[in-house]
């Protein structure tokens, strides 16, 4: 079973930055991120750019043909997290900061977990800042 847990940091962000929906906003929305696979902690990092990750995951999930996913953060030179297709039923997950060996995840489980993460983060972002992941994508001011 795959779980993505996060804690959004309580940051006060200027309303002008929020309304711009650009790279500056993405850099400011941070939190702790944990990925747990089969009750094993796979990934555990503070100060992750949660909105940036959500935008990249959203775009990837909405592609008709899914190539490998690489989360390229504005704070790192190399990809932080990646999913690579093993076959038409499984994806592998790797990270530069993984706490244990990589895992293979069923397609349906991976997609469901990523959608749940985005939906949950969007709910928190809407309450706190009045924005959602799709607002950043529509603004077209952040291109990973």
C-alpha positions in Angstrom: 0.0 0.0 0.0 1.3 3.4 -1.0 0.6 6.5 1.2 1.8 10.1 0.8 1.6 12.2 3.9 2.5 15.8 4.3 2.4 18.7 6.8 1.9 22.1 5.3 4.0 24.7 7.0 2.1 27.7 8.5 3.6 30.4 6.3 2.1 33.9 5.8 2.4 34.8 2.2 1.6 38.2 0.7 -1.7 38.3 -1.2 0.0 39.8 -4.3 2.3 36.8 -4.5 -0.6 34.4 -4.1 -2.6 36.1 -6.8 0.3 36.0 -9.2 0.4 32.2 -9.0 4.0 32.1 -10.2 7.3 30.6 -9.3 7.7 32.7 -6.2 4.5 31.3 -4.7 5.6 27.7 -5.5 8.9 28.3 -3.7 7.1 29.6 -0.6 4.6 26.7 -0.1 6.6 24.1 1.8 6.1 21.3 4.2 7.2 17.9 5.4 6.7 15.0 3.0 6.6 11.3 3.8 6.1 8.4 1.4 5.2 5.1 3.0 5.1 1.9 1.1 3.8 -1.3 2.7 4.2 0.3 6.1 7.9 1.1 5.4 9.1 4.7 5.4 10.5 5.2 1.9 10.9 9.0 1.9 10.9 11.6 4.7 12.0 15.1 3.9 11.3 18.5 5.4 11.0 21.8 3.5 9.6 20.2 0.3 8.0 22.4 -2.2 4.6 20.8 -1.9 2.7 22.9 -4.5 5.5 22.5 -7.0 5.3 18.7 -6.6 1.5 18.8 -6.9 1.7 20.8 -10.1 4.1 18.4 -11.7 2.1 15.4 -10.6 -1.1 16.9 -11.9 0.4 17.5 -15.3 1.8 14.0 -15.5 -1.4 12.3 -14.4 -3.3 14.2 -17.1 -1.1 13.1 -20.0 -2.7 10.5 -22.3 0.6 8.6 -22.6 2.6 8.6 -19.4 6.4 8.6 -19.7 8.6 8.3 -16.7 7.9 11.0 -14.1 10.8 13.0 -12.6 10.1 15.6 -9.9 12.6 18.4 -10.7 12.5 20.9 -7.8 13.6 24.5 -8.1 15.7 23.7 -5.0 17.7 20.8 -6.4 19.8 20.2 -9.4 18.9 16.5 -9.8 15.4 14.9 -9.7 14.2 14.3 -6.2 11.6 11.7 -7.0 10.9 9.6 -10.0 8.5 6.9 -11.2 9.6 4.6 -14.0 7.4 2.2 -15.8 8.4 -1.4 -15.3 5.6 -2.9 -17.4 2.0 -2.1 -18.2 0.9 -3.0 -14.7 3.7 -1.6 -12.4 5.8 1.5 -11.8 9.0 1.7 -9.9 9.6 4.5 -7.4 13.0 5.9 -6.6 14.4 9.0 -4.9 17.8 10.6 -4.3 16.8 10.7 -0.6 15.1 7.3 -0.3 15.3 5.7 3.1 15.2 2.1 1.8 15.4 0.3 -1.5 12.9 1.2 -4.2 9.5 -0.5 -4.6 7.2 -1.5 -7.5 3.7 -0.1 -7.3 0.6 -1.1 -9.2 -0.6 1.5 -11.7 -4.0 1.9 -10.1 -2.6 2.3 -6.6 0.0 4.9 -7.8 -2.5 7.0 -9.7 -5.1 6.8 -6.8 -2.5 7.8 -4.2 -1.2 10.7 -6.3 -4.7 12.0 -6.9 -5.5 11.7 -3.2 -2.4 13.7 -2.4 -3.3 16.5 -4.9 -6.9 16.6 -3.7 -5.9 16.8 0.0 -3.3 19.5 -0.6 -5.7 21.5 -2.8 -8.2 21.4 0.1 -5.6 22.8 2.5 -4.4 25.4 0.0 -7.9 26.6 -0.7 -8.6 27.1 3.0 -5.2 28.8 3.7 -4.5 30.7 0.5 -7.6 30.5 -1.7 -5.8 28.6 -4.5 -5.5 25.1 -5.9 -3.0 23.3 -8.1 -5.0 24.0 -11.3 -4.7 27.7 -10.6 -0.9 27.6 -11.0 -1.3 25.5 -14.2 -3.8 27.9 -15.7 -1.7 31.0 -14.8 1.1 29.5 -17.0 3.8 31.4 -15.0 5.5 28.3 -13.7 7.0 25.9 -16.2 9.0 23.0 -14.7 
